[in-house]
Amino acid sequence: MSEALLRVEGLSVAFRGGAIQAVDGVDLALHAGETLAVVGESGSGKSVTALATLRLFAREDDVRTAGRILFQGEDLLGLPEAELRKRRGRDIGIIFQDPGASLNPVFNIGRQITEVLRRHKHLPRAEAEAEALRLLREVGISDPEGRLRSYPHQLSGGMRQRVMIAIALACGPRVLIADEPTTALDVTIQAQILGLLKALQAAHGMALLFITHDLELVGDIADRIAVMYAGQVVESGPAAEVLADPRHPYTRALLDCRPHRGADGEVHFAAIPGTPPRGVFPGGCRFAARCARRAAGCEQPQPLLTEGARAVRCCRA
């Protein structure tokens, strides 16, 4: 396989001056044209990993980071802010999970798309507006001319998410990060957004980092999966193999949580007992306290065991 377009090496992220550990030693690799899905419960570190890629943290978070995030061999964590600002949107685009909070309510849609085009591509206003119109058509917005003058509150949730996709695609990024882009949408609109992302990825040849807690979505969109728990990657591999043959108890537990119809004809939901550790982690396997297969040795640190393309952080894998 060719060299990764985006590579995360030993990434650790802590807040409040190091008091709260959110991500701990994460390694990921994303190749040109492929989709890597990062899955796990809320609080597992998925979104923090995505935000760290472009250093999108507030100053008051008092964030401490370690490791490397390499884009085409260049360490983004080591770049001056002015240089990183040039990469955001132009080389790496991001779609946030809540378009209602991400779009500026006081500017119309056209202003928010053209701002990206004028900043990164230095297009004159008329050309930027024409390109914004083309982007709205590409993402399937009806009446794109009218929507350029609309404000975010005048659009449905699905349309706002399409606008966010248009903004993320405006400069033709090599990498697109989609941070739970379908969370607030109903099932029908979810399917439309997923179909749109796949079609746009194929048309533009982008690499897609798709973050979700919903394993139902992963099989339809991902080439590879990385499962995160308590700030670590606990299993990774080709999507079809991980879903068909999960080797970490946490991955199996996530799959068992999907709704299924029992012998009684009723739909049943399983649940993982307990809650994940937050901020301060145990020294051994972080899933041990909730694991149905816990045994002697689980209190010891779990190595990342590699078998070809499969990797599992479990002493019983």
Secondary structure, DSSP 8 states (H G I E B T S, - for coil): ----SEEEEEEEEEEGGGTEEEEEEEEEEE-TT-EEEEE-STTSSHHHHHHHHTT---GGG--EEEEEEEETTEEGGGS-HHHHHHHBTTTEEEE-S-HHHHS-TTS-HHHHHHHHHHHHS---HHHHHHHHHHHHHHTT-SSHHHHTT--GGGS-HHHHHHHHHHHHHTT--SEEEEESTTTTS-HHHHHHHHHHHHHHHHHHT-EEEEEES-HHHHHHH-SEEEEEETTEEEEEEEHHHHHHS--SHHHHHHHHTS-EE-TTS-EE----SS----BS--SS-TTGGG-TT--TTTTS----EEETTEEE--TT-
